[in-house]
Amino acid sequence: MKVNGVIQRKLALLDVQVVKLHEMLEGVSYGEFAESWTYRSASERALQVACEIMIDVAERIISLQQAGPVASATEAMDKLVSLQVIPNADPFRHMVRFRNFIVHQYEEIDPEILFSLATRRLKDFQLYRDMIDQWNADDEKHKKVPKGI
């Protein structure tokens, strides 16, 4: 098994963040979002946590594969590509950069960008989880097939 229990728990928490954020913002207009400190703050936090999970999972996989360490979170996403865990790091690099922006430029978060990510880009997190699950499932399939058959 490539993915251990810690990674599985983190991926489950990623699902919770995505689902709760989607539920909170379902039917909320941009105007309502932009005027609501609660919506904006909750969205920032949920997106930050989701990005942190992506980074942590990537770093754990890299460690389990004895392929690290890496110097940055974007490099971790690129390393997952070289390990053939994910086919393309682009959407995940963007999320990691957004996480850095939330953490370091928190006073300047554009509500329009935040709303767009929170309502239109949640599928990137699900895609990340699905790719890791598929990578792990492929490994399990290969273990079960006896050699020579």
N, C-alpha and C positions, 0 to 999 in steps of 0.2 A: 504494500500500500504506500503510495507516494504522499498522500495527505493524511496527517495525523488528527487526533481529536481536537487539538487546540485550533487547528486551521478550520475544521468543520464547525466548531462553535463560533468562530469569528465570521465565517460565511453565513451562518444562521443569524447572527446579529446584524450583518449587512442587510439581509432580507428584511429584518424587522425595521431597520432605519428607513429603507426604501418604501416599504408598505405604509408605515405610519406617516411619512412625509407626503406620500401620494394621497392618503386618506384625508390628511389635514387640509391639503390645498385643492382637493377635488371641488370644482364649482366656484372657486375663488377667482375673481377677476384680477387683472393686473392692478387696476386702481385700488381695489380693496387691499391687495398685497402691499402695494407701495405705501399706503397710509397706515398699515398695521405694524407696529413695532413687534408684536408677538409673532406674527407670521414671518417677518424678516429674520428675527433672532432665532426662532425655532428652525427655520430653513437653513440658516448659516450653520448652526450647531449640527443638525442632522447630516448636512453635506460634509462638514468637516469630519465627523465621526466615520461616515461611510468611506471617505478618502483615506483616513487613517487606517481603517480596516484593510483596504486594498493594499496599502503600503506594507502593513504588517504581514499580511498573507504572502505578498511577494517576497519579502525578506526571509520569512520562514521557509518558503519553498526553496529559495536560493541556498539557505543554510542546509536544509535536508539533502539537497543535491550536491552539497559541498562545492558550490560554485561561487562563493562570495569571499569576502564582503563586497558591497557596492558603496560608492561614494555618495549617492543621492537617490531620492525616491524615483526620479525619472530614469535614472540608470537601472534601478531595480525593474522597472517595466520593460526596458530594453533587454535586460538579462532574461526575463521570462520568455521573450521572443527567441533568444538564442538557445534557450533550453527547450524550445518547442512546446511550451506550456500554453502560450497564446500566439496567434498568427500575426498580430499587429498591435503595437503599443500606442498608436496615436490617440485614440479616445481616452485612454487611461493616463497618458502623459498630460493631456489637457486637464483632467480632473485633479491630478497631483499638483499641477501648477495653480489651479484654482484654490486648492487647499492651502498652498503657500501664501496666496494672496489673502485669503481669509485670516490666516494666522498673523501675517506680518503687515498687512495694509488694512486692517479691520475697520478703520475709521472711514474708509472710502469705498465701501462695497456698493456698487451700482445696483439698485433694486431691480432694474430691467434684466441685467445679467443673472442675478440671483434667481429671479422668477423663471427665467428661461431654463436654467439648469434644473431647478426644482420641479418644473412641470414638463419639460421636454427631453431631459437627458438622463432621467432615472434609469432608463433601459440600459445605459452603459454599465451601471453597477450590476444589473442582472446578467448582462452579457459576460462580464468579468467572472462572476460566480459560475455561470454555465460553462465557460471555457475551462475553468479549473476543474469543475466536476467531470467534464468530458475527458480531460487529460488524465485524471485519476482513474476514470472508468476504463479508458483504453489500456492503461497499465494493468488493471485488474484482469481484463479480458485476456491479455497476453500471458499472464501467469497461469491461467486455468487451462490453457490449451497445451497438452503434452507435446513435447518436441518430437518431430518426425511425423506428425499427423497432418 
